[in-house]
Amino acid sequence: MNSIKKIAAVFLALLMLMSFCSCSFTEERIDGEPENNIVSRPDNNKDKEEDKKQEHAAQEESDTLSKKEVDALASAALQKLSAIPEYPAGYPTLDDVVAQYKRACEAIGWIVGTELVATDGDYAHSSHGMNYYKVLPDCYLGAKNAGKNPDADMLIYNKETFEAYLATLIAKDEAHEYIVDITESFDVPRFVESKNGELYALPYAFPPAGYGEEDTFELKANGDGSYTLSVHYTTLDDNDEVDGEHTYDVKYIKKDGRWVFENFLLVKQH
């Protein structure tokens, strides 16, 4: 009898070990029953984990806007973005044009990967084998300032509103080409849209290297009513010493009532 009990005890121990390793069931002996009477029940820890996953999924579903809501917000944003600004007397000044130049560099940098897009890490979307994260509505302020503009009105919400924002900075046809590039020209695009139409972005950037930090600017009026912004910048060698000085001239022109850059080029890239 003692030998049988020892064999049963060893068998019980092996069953418990196998169940522990599989993590699917917990084996236990019921008090008052013979020691070789084993009952299986679901692992409570696994049940709790599954409940948490379902609860999290339900929370995400309740927190995500419907396509109808996204379309409504995008429509309102498009109306605001398409409105022609009332330019003050004396516009444009050097400060005005430089500020717009920096915003254009930032926005195009989001597409080519030199600038970090402000995203919400709580909302992920899988595409092209990568995890994309929901773009914050006021990402046009940049990652450092995202969330600090109470009047953002979700200006960048999907690809259409992103294109409309670009068209406030550069020529409309050029803005469209950049948005086409997002979809067609990159094996792994920087931006994708979720099923409900919201814009998601890859949460990383590779800032341009080999350039001096401080650029200088000059603004010159042209005979046709347009302006030329001259951007003076330096390139650095491997020791971070200046090895070249360069100038980039970009035309600033009023088209359809709006001041934009024409033939814009992002000169500082990887």
N, C-alpha and C positions, 0 to 999 in steps of 0.2 A: 504493500500500500504506500509506504513511504517513497518507494521508487516511482510509482505512478504519479504521486503528488509532485515529486521533483521534476518528472518529465512534463507534467501539466504546467508547472510553474515556468519552466524554460520555454515551453510553447507559447505561454501567455506573454512572457517577456519579448519573444521574437515578434509576436503579433503587434504588441504595443510599439516596438521599435519600427516595424514596417509602416505602421499607420502614421507614426510621427514623421517619418521621412517623406511619405507621400503628401502630407499636409491636407488630405482630403477628408479623412475621418479620424475620430479619436476612439480608441478601444478602451473599454473599462469593464471591470467585474462588478456585478450587482451583488450587494451584500445579501447574505442568506442563501445564495445560490451556490451550487458546486463551483469550484474554482475554474473548471474548464467550460463554464457557461459564459460565453462572451457576447456582448451586444454592441452594435455599432450605432453611433449617432453623429449627425453633422457637427463639424468643428465650429464652435461658437465664434472663434476669432475670424474664421473665413466668412461666416454669415455677417459679422459686423463690418468687415471690409467691403463685402458686396453691397450692404445697405448704404455705406458711405459713398460708394461709387454711384449708386442709383440716386442718392440724395444730391450728390454733386452734379450729376447729369441733369436732374430736374431743375436744379438751381440755375445752371447755365442756360437751359431752355427758357426759363422764365425771365432771365436777365437779357437775353438776346432779342433785339428788335425784329419784328417781322419784316418781310420784304415791302409790304405796303407802308410801314412806318419809315423804312429806309428811303423809299421813293419820295415820300412826302417831305422828309427832311432835306433830301438832295434837291428837290424842286425849289424849296425855299432858299437854299444856299445858292443855287444857280441864278435865281432872280437877284440876289444881293451881289453876287460876283459879276454879273453882266451889267450892273448899273454903272454908268459912266461917272467918275468922280467929278466934283466941282473943284477944278484946280484954282488955287488962289492967285492973285495978281503977282506977277514976277516969277511964276513957275516956268521952267524948272531952274532950281539952283543946283550948285555942285552937290550939296548935302542931299537934296532930293534924289538926284540921279545915282549917287553912290549907294544910298540906302536901298534903292530898287535893284541895283546891280548885285549887292550882297544877298538879297532875298532870292534873286534869280539863280545865283551860284548855289545857294543852299538847296533850293527846290530841285534843280537838275542834279545836284550832288546826291539827293535821295535816290534818284533813278540809277545813276552810274555807280553808286556805292561809296562815295567819298564823304557823305554826311549821314549821321545817325538820325533815323526817323523816330519820332516820339510815339511809342506804342504802349498798349495796356497788356501786361504780361498775364493777366487773368483770362484772356480770351485767345485761344490758339486755333489755328486752322492748318491742316496738313495738306501740302501740295508739292509736286515735283520732288517728293522725298524729303522735304524740309518742313520745319515748323514756322509758320508765319503768325504774327501777332497783330491784334486789332489796332489800327492807326487811331491815335487820339484826335478828336475833332479839330483841335487847334494846333495841329502839328506844324502848321505853317509858321509858328513862332519859333520852331526849333526845339530840339530835345531839352535844352537847358531851360526854356521858358514855357514849356507845355503846361497847360492847366492854369496859367496865370492871366488869361484874358477872358473876362466874364462875358464879352460880346462876340465870342468866336462864332456862335451860331452854326457850328458844325460845317465850316466852310469847305473842308476837305473831308469828304465822306465816302465817295466811291471814285472810280476812274473818271467819270464825267465831271465831277466837281473838281477833281485834281487838275484835269485839263483846263477847266474854266479858271482856276487859280493861276496856272502857268500863263494863261492868256492875259492876265492882268499885269504880267511882267515882261513877256516877250511876245513877238508877233504871233497871231492866232494860228497860222498854218504851221509855224515851227512848234508851237505847243502841242498841236495835234500829232506831229511826227514823233515827239518824245513819248507821248502816251502809246502810240503804235509800237514804239520800241519796247515798251514795258512788256507787251504781249508777244511780239514776234522776233525780236532781235537777240534775246538772251536765252540761253539754254535753261537757266534758272532765273526767272524774272525777280526783280526786287519786290514787286507788288502783285497781289492776286486779289480777286473778289470772292467772298464766301457765297454760299447759296442764296442768302438774303440780300446780296449786293454790297455788303460792307467791304471796305478796303482794309486789307491786311498786308503787313510788310515784314521783311526779314529783319531781325533785331540786331544787326551788326553793321559796321562801316569800316572802311580802310582809308583814313584821311590821306590826302596827298603828301608825299614826302619829297624832300630835296628842294624846297622853296623857302625863301625868306618869309618871316612873319608879317612884316609891315609893307604894305603896298602904298603907293601914292597915286593920286588921281588928278586929272586936268579935264576941264569941260570947255569945249570950243563950239561956238555957234557957226553953223554952215549957211551958205547963201540960200538954200531952199527951205529954210525954216526949221531944219532938223539940227541936231547937235551931235558931236562926237565926244565920247568919253574915252580918254586915254588912261589905261591902267598900266602903271609902271611896277614891275615886280622883278625879283632876283631869283636866280637858281643857285643851289649850294652844291659843293663837292662832297665827297665821302667824309670829310673832316668838318662839315657844316660851315665851311668858309665860302664866301661869295665867289662863284666862278663865272657868273654872267648876269647882265642886266637886260631886261626885255620890256617891250611895250606892246600892249594889245589895244587896238582901237575898235570900239564898237559904236554903231550908230544908234542914236536915240531919236525916235520919230513919233509924231502924232498920227495915229491911224484910227479912223472911225471914231474920233473924239477922245481916244485914250493914248497916253504916252507909253510907249513900249520900246524894248530893244529889238533891233532888226539884225538878222544873221548872227545871233548870239552864240558865243563859243565858251565852253568851260575850259579855261586854259590850264588850270591846276588840276591834274588828275594823277593816278597812281604812277 
